[in-house]
Amino acid sequence: MGTGYSKQKKQAKLMQQQFAHLQEELKSKSFTATSSGDLVSVTLNGDGDLLKIVINPSCVDKEDIEGLQDLIIQAHQAAGEKIKKEAVPDLGALSGGLPPGYSF
């Protein structure tokens, strides 16, 4: 195991540290998205944990609870997509240092 192995090992450790930093940075951010018609708003942190739900009272109907549930799911999924869009470019930049054939 020559210097090439040592260099790769150091590079891998550096990438792990950078990845951990990016995870912490993402975790500290919040991502808000709404359902169609802005009737439900959901805020998630970068880990995808639910922080807040805001429901417009006009969409609350005792006869259509399923509709409200669908709106909550839509907003939650949209916020999750925002997290992915933010995380992917950062992870892609890290993967530039990986040997050919490896990626995140």
C-alpha positions in Angstrom: 0.0 0.0 0.0 1.9 3.0 -1.2 1.2 6.7 -1.2 -1.7 6.4 -3.6 -3.6 4.5 -0.9 -2.7 7.0 1.8 -3.8 9.8 -0.4 -7.2 8.1 -1.1 -7.7 7.4 2.6 -7.1 11.1 3.5 -9.4 12.2 0.7 -12.1 9.8 1.9 -11.8 11.2 5.4 -12.0 14.7 4.2 -15.1 13.9 2.2 -16.7 12.3 5.3 -16.1 15.5 7.2 -17.5 17.6 4.4 -20.5 15.4 4.2 -21.2 15.6 7.9 -20.9 19.4 7.7 -23.4 19.5 4.8 -25.8 17.3 6.8 -25.6 19.6 9.8 -26.1 22.7 7.6 -29.1 21.1 5.9 -30.6 20.0 9.2 -30.5 23.6 10.5 -32.6 24.9 7.5 -36.3 24.9 7.2 -38.3 24.2 4.0 -41.9 25.3 3.6 -44.2 24.3 0.8 -48.0 24.5 0.2 -50.6 22.3 -1.4 -52.5 23.4 -4.5 -54.5 26.5 -3.8 -52.3 27.4 -0.8 -54.8 25.8 1.5 -52.2 23.8 3.6 -48.6 24.9 4.3 -46.0 22.5 5.8 -42.6 23.3 7.1 -39.9 20.6 7.5 -36.3 20.8 8.7 -33.5 19.4 6.5 -33.9 16.0 8.1 -37.5 15.9 7.0 -39.0 16.4 10.5 -42.3 18.1 10.5 -42.0 21.5 12.2 -45.3 23.2 11.4 -48.6 22.8 9.6 -50.8 25.7 8.7 -54.3 24.9 7.5 -56.6 27.5 6.0 -59.9 27.3 7.8 -61.8 27.5 4.6 -60.7 24.0 3.6 -61.9 22.3 6.8 -65.0 20.4 6.0 -66.3 17.6 8.3 -67.7 15.9 5.3 -64.4 15.8 3.4 -61.6 14.9 5.9 -59.9 12.8 3.1 -59.6 16.0 1.0 -57.8 17.8 3.9 -55.5 14.7 4.4 -54.6 14.8 0.7 -53.7 18.5 0.9 -51.5 17.8 3.9 -49.7 15.0 2.0 -49.3 17.2 -1.1 -47.7 20.0 1.0 -45.4 17.5 2.9 -44.2 15.9 -0.4 -43.6 19.3 -1.9 -41.5 20.4 1.1 -39.6 17.1 0.8 -38.8 17.8 -2.8 -37.4 21.2 -1.8 -35.0 19.4 0.6 -33.8 17.0 -2.1 -33.3 19.9 -4.6 -31.1 21.7 -2.0 -29.1 18.6 -1.0 -28.4 17.0 -4.4 -26.1 19.8 -5.8 -24.1 19.9 -2.6 -23.6 16.1 -2.6 -22.8 16.2 -6.3 -19.9 18.6 -5.5 -18.6 16.2 -3.0 -18.8 13.2 -5.3 -16.5 15.0 -7.7 -13.6 13.8 -5.6 -14.6 10.1 -5.8 -12.8 7.6 -7.9 -14.6 6.7 -11.2 -17.5 4.4 -10.7 -18.4 5.7 -7.2 -21.1 8.3 -6.4 -23.6 9.3 -3.7 
